[in-house]
Amino acid sequence: MKPVKNTSQSWKGKWISSNQAIVSEEPEFTLAEMFSGKTTKQKPVDERLHPVVYFKKMFSIQKPVKKASLEITAQGIYLAYLNGRKTTAAIFTPDYTNYHDFLQYQTYDVTDKLVNGLNKLCIEVADGWYAGRISVPGGSAQFGKQLALLADLNITYQDNTHEIIGSDRSFSTGSGKHRYADIEIGEKQDLRISDAWLNDDRNLNQTAIEINASYACLAPQEGPLVIAHQSLRSQKIWSEENSLIVDFGQVLAGRVRLTAKFEPSQQIILQHSEVLDKSGHFFKNIIGRNKDQTDVFIGNGQVMTVEPDFTFHGFRYVKIIGLSLKSIIEIEAVPIYSNMSNTGWITTDDANINQLLSNINWSQRGNMLSIPTDCPQRERVGWTGDMQVFVSASTFFMNTEDFIRRWLKNVRIDQRDNGEILDVSPSTKDSTKSVDFTGSYSSAGWGDAIVMVPWSLYQHYGHVQVLQENYAAMKKWLSFAKKSAAGNKSGDRKYLWDTKFHYGDWMLPSLMLGDNPNPMATSAATKNTVATAFLKHVNDLMAKISEILGEDGTKYHNYAKNVQRAFTKYYVSSNYHLQEDYQGCYVLAIAFDLVPKDIKAKLVKHLVEKIHENNDLLDTGFLATPYLLDVLTDNGQTKLAQKLFLQDECPSWLYEVKSGATTVWESWAGIQPDGTVGEFSFNHYAMGCVLDWFVRKVIGLNPLAPGYKRIKIDPQIRVCRKLQAAYESASGLITIKLEFQSDRRLMAINIHKAVTADIYLHYSNEQEKHKLLEKYSWGVLKEQESCMICSVGAGNYQFEY
């Protein structure tokens, strides 16, 4: 294992920059101003943004090379070339982290890219997350305003001598076709300017300058790199006024690759959107400062294939201005996300369910680009609440462990001295000012991600290190939460977290789908119940985590009991209603055992009544929806859980499918029943959390031991006639096939050799029970609550019952 290079002495290269590498800072624009609908006047993009900074080093090799590697990082994002060839397929390096304390460098094997004689090392550095307009209100220079490069090219020759070519004043610098490139606004390329500098024998027109920048924050690459994935062809192209509209058939995060004949000096503009309006016309669904999502190309009279290098967009539709249809040879959409292995597959005989599962999968892809984001077109920030809600679901389609663990490192870095976990991580300069809007840096359900996300990763992947890495931060967060809840109160009231702002059951439908949607009203209506519920839940988890790590968890267990007592005492009325009388509040009170068992049944009854009163539609928000169907399933309401999942009226998952969704929406009514399209994100993975319930309750796959070393297979809810699922768990491949016939159920299971399983076979009477006993004699059989449990090891198993 190589030593970490985090001192100036460990690099031959110096931090270098250029006098043209300074990013302009946007005027102050607060969240309060943004939410009030205020706008700011801005100069044209060409006047505010600067060209991408180019660096070049020419050097000579006169003897055979045995091995060569490039170690490189930047303040900004970079692309590196050796002799005109890219050094890696990775893009948007060095990834998005809290650059002040955690800036990654990458190492690439470039042995095959060197030549005997003159060589050219060329690097392009753009604003990226470091200096670009990445904040929610569109501010720039969030981590710094000077772009810079640090690199060491390490060469070992066949005679075992060594040479290091490091970035320094011998590098030349300049600019070229990339006239600007902002990761949010978009990119402008002037195709009249040649890429010949990558291969010619001339230096650029200026000399690089050495600057003072940190080495202490440097760390080798952790987790997956961002790459471009298999492109999608256009599905339909049509004319609209003086432009072309291209439909790629899928909402995604990425960019367009266009092959066309470009007229000399012709300006081609590409605008991106996720939806069409009610009339089927191009509609810009994302508003806000610097959310342009617009790319520009200046033609050179040639047939060329063009694609932005330093930006991405959230889109399904592209509006092309300045190009005729006959000029287009090919146009594709290129999805971009972090390179994680695929681990889960599901197919059913229900096209709507298949589409929903596809929607969840695509929303995960679009929101796992370097960090877990809320959406890939507007905010693109690492909301801790979004990851907390989706983490368990995220582990099915992809192996997200390393990706999320790297993000958790940012969360720990951003933790305040008083223990608060920030709502957004990596924390930008603008995000720390959110306290001016909400009055708080943190919220229950968001900050609790520091406990709940590592716990979920441990359950799914079985690596105790994720608990160890985050344990100190967990303790600090819970210490803050307890002090905050207590405030100046006495007695049992100090166990109610009603002392500060919380997002609560954010965006619950009944307060969001009317004529005056108000997300802050959802906070005010539910925050005390929700915050107190999570206060109890994370202390329960912390007790378990402490015991796993060999620590005493008694104080956390006792504190959770105190919260339960206070919740029942102050938040449950004499007729067993909750003070904050919303579906989500009941769901969390039941899911987190906030009341004694005798009261729990009454809360379940009232929850069911509220669902029926709402026309059998959900009315749960951001934090309660992940638990809604589980609460119903686990408390004798399987038919109602089934109905809610299969519901296709607004709000529901299949309503979005019925409305043409190809990803999961931010708002249940992003497209209203009358066809009106809202200015929302149509790519938020949070409500895709239903995938976790689907895997556990419909497919029936549940981990009983961390890392799926021991599993439970117990399909409890029927939502289709046939399904097949496969999951490459941390302990091996598991496949399950289910078929429901009029009078029986067929189940085929394949279990990897490292996995043991408890397979649940349900019966409804003694006759069925005896048939099961006669038919299935393998493994260890035991009886529990009207089902036979067949405990088995690796193998193939067929059941018909």
Secondary structure by P-SEA (a helix, b strand, c coil): cccccccccccccccccccccbbbbcccccaaaaaabbbbbbccccccccccbbbbbbbbbcccccbbbbbbcccccccccccccccccccccccccccccbbbbbbbbccccccccbbbbbbbbccccccccccccccccccccccbbbbbbbbbccccbbbbbcccccbbbbcccccccccccbbbbccccccccccccccccbbbbbbbbbcccccccccbbbbbccccccccccccccbbbbbccccccbbbbbbccccccbbbbbbbbccccccccccccccccccccbbbbbbcccbbbbbbccccccccbbbbcccccccccbbbbbbbcccccccbbbbcccaaaaaaaaaaaaaaaaaccccccccccccccccaaaaaacaaaaaacccaaaaaaaaaaaaaaacccccccccccccccccccccccccccccccccccccaaaaaaaaacccaaaaaacaaaaaaaaaaaaaaaaccccccccccccccccccccccccccccccccaaaaaaaccaaaaaaaaaaaaaaaaaaaaaacccaaaaaaaaaaaaaaaaacccccccccccccaaaaaaaaaaccccaaaaaaaaaaaaaaaaaacccccccccccccaaaaaaaccaaaaaaaaaaccccccaaaaaaaccccccccccccccccccccccccccccccaaaaaaccccbbbbccccccbbbbbbcccccccbbbbbbcccbbbbbbbbbcccbbbbbbbbccccccbbbbbbccaaaaaaaaacccccbbbbcccbbbbbbcbbbbbbcc
